[in-house]
Amino acid sequence: MEIILFEPEIPPNTGNIARLSAGLGLTLNLIKPLGFSLEDKYLRRAGLDYWPLVTLKIFSDFSSFKENWTGGRLIATSARQGSHFSSYEPFESDGLIFGPETRGLPAWIVQQAEAVYNIPLKPGVRSLNLAATVGFFLGLSYSRLLD
C-alpha cells in the first residue's frame, strides 16, 4: 500500500503523514506543486527524526506520477462523493490518493481512480484534517488486510 498526496498544502499534515509512512513502512508519494518547501521547519518538526526512514517519491505533476506508478489500483478519497468508506476492500498493492487540504482532489483525477471512497460528515462540517483522514483509511485498510 502506498500513500499519495496530490499537491499537499500544509507542512504539519505532510510531516505527520510521513511519520505514519515511516512507522508502517509505506511509500509516501508527493505530487507537486507543494504548498511548502521540503526544508520547512514545521514539516520537519512534525516528521521528527523519522524522515530518514521514509521512502519518499516526489513527482513534478500527476502525469509524471502516473507514468511511474507501478502499484495496483489507485483509490481516491473525497469528502463529498464516492462510496461509504465501510465498503472499501483494500489490496496491499493499492495506492490511496488524497487531495490538497483546501480543495480536495480535482474531478479529472477522481475520474482516473479505480474507486472513490468517503467518510460521511455531519452537516456543516466541511472536511476532516488530512493527516487524520490518511490515518483513518490506513487503520481501516490494515484491520481488513490482517483479517
C-alpha positions in Angstrom: 0.0 0.0 0.0 1.2 3.5 -0.8 0.1 6.9 0.2 -0.2 9.6 -2.5 -0.6 13.2 -1.7 -1.7 15.4 -4.6 -0.5 19.0 -4.1 -0.4 19.0 -0.3 -0.5 22.4 1.2 0.0 22.3 5.0 3.5 21.2 6.2 2.5 19.7 9.6 -0.1 17.4 7.9 2.5 16.1 5.5 5.0 15.7 8.3 2.5 13.6 10.3 1.7 11.5 7.3 5.5 11.0 6.8 5.6 9.6 10.3 2.8 7.2 9.5 4.6 6.2 6.4 7.9 5.6 8.3 6.2 3.7 11.1 4.2 1.4 8.8 6.9 1.0 6.1 4.8 2.6 3.4 6.0 4.7 0.4 4.9 8.3 0.5 4.4 9.9 -2.9 4.2 13.7 -3.1 2.9 15.3 -6.3 3.9 18.9 -6.9 3.3 21.7 -6.6 3.7 21.5 -2.8 2.4 24.3 -0.6 5.7 24.3 1.3 9.4 23.6 1.0 10.6 20.1 2.0 13.0 22.0 4.2 10.1 23.7 6.1 10.7 23.6 9.8 7.1 22.7 10.5 7.3 19.8 8.1 10.5 18.5 9.7 9.2 19.1 13.2 6.0 17.1 12.6 8.0 14.2 11.0 10.5 14.3 13.9 13.6 12.2 13.3 11.7 9.7 11.2 12.5 11.3 7.8 15.4 9.0 7.1 13.0 6.1 7.5 10.5 7.5 4.9 10.5 6.0 1.4 9.7 9.3 -0.4 9.0 9.7 -4.0 8.4 13.2 -5.4 6.8 13.9 -8.8 6.6 17.1 -10.8 2.9 16.6 -11.7 0.2 13.9 -11.8 1.2 12.8 -15.3 4.7 12.1 -14.2 3.3 10.1 -11.2 1.0 8.1 -13.5 3.9 7.3 -15.9 5.9 5.9 -13.0 3.2 4.2 -11.0 4.0 0.5 -10.6 1.4 -0.3 -7.9 -2.1 -1.7 -8.3 -5.3 0.2 -8.0 -5.5 3.9 -7.4 -8.1 4.6 -4.8 -9.3 8.2 -4.4 -10.7 9.7 -1.3 -13.3 12.5 -1.2 -15.2 14.5 1.4 -18.2 14.8 -0.9 -18.5 11.8 -3.2 -17.9 8.2 -3.6 -18.9 5.0 -1.8 -19.1 4.8 2.0 -15.7 4.0 3.5 -17.0 0.8 5.0 -17.3 -0.8 1.5 -13.6 -0.4 0.8 -11.9 -3.7 0.5 -8.1 -3.0 0.4 -5.3 -4.7 -1.5 -1.7 -4.5 -0.4 -0.9 -3.0 -3.9 -3.4 -0.1 -3.6 -2.4 3.5 -3.8 -4.5 5.7 -1.6 -4.6 9.2 -3.2 -5.6 12.3 -1.1 -6.2 15.8 -2.4 -5.0 19.2 -1.1 -6.4 20.4 2.2 -8.3 23.4 0.8 -9.7 21.9 -2.5 -9.7 18.1 -2.4 -8.9 16.0 -5.5 -9.9 17.6 -8.8 -12.6 15.7 -10.8 -10.1 14.7 -13.5 -8.1 12.7 -11.0 -11.1 11.2 -9.4 -12.2 10.0 -12.8 -8.9 8.1 -13.3 -9.2 6.3 -10.0 -10.5 2.7 -9.8 -12.8 3.7 -7.0 -13.7 6.6 -4.7 -14.5 6.4 -1.0 -15.6 8.9 1.5 -16.1 9.4 5.2 -19.6 10.9 5.5 -19.5 14.2 7.5 -22.2 15.8 9.6 -23.9 18.9 8.0 -21.9 22.0 8.5 -18.5 20.1 8.7 -16.5 21.0 5.6 -13.8 18.4 5.8 -11.5 16.4 8.1 -7.9 17.0 8.8 -5.8 15.4 6.0 -3.4 13.6 8.4 -6.4 12.2 10.4 -8.1 11.1 7.2 -5.0 9.3 6.0 -4.7 7.6 9.4 -8.4 6.6 9.3 -8.0 5.0 5.9 -4.8 3.2 6.9 -6.4 1.9 10.1 -9.3 0.6 8.1 -7.0 -0.9 5.5 -4.7 -2.6 8.0 -7.6 -4.1 10.0 -9.0 -5.6 6.9 -5.7 -6.8 5.4 -5.0 -8.6 8.7 -8.3 -10.4 8.8 
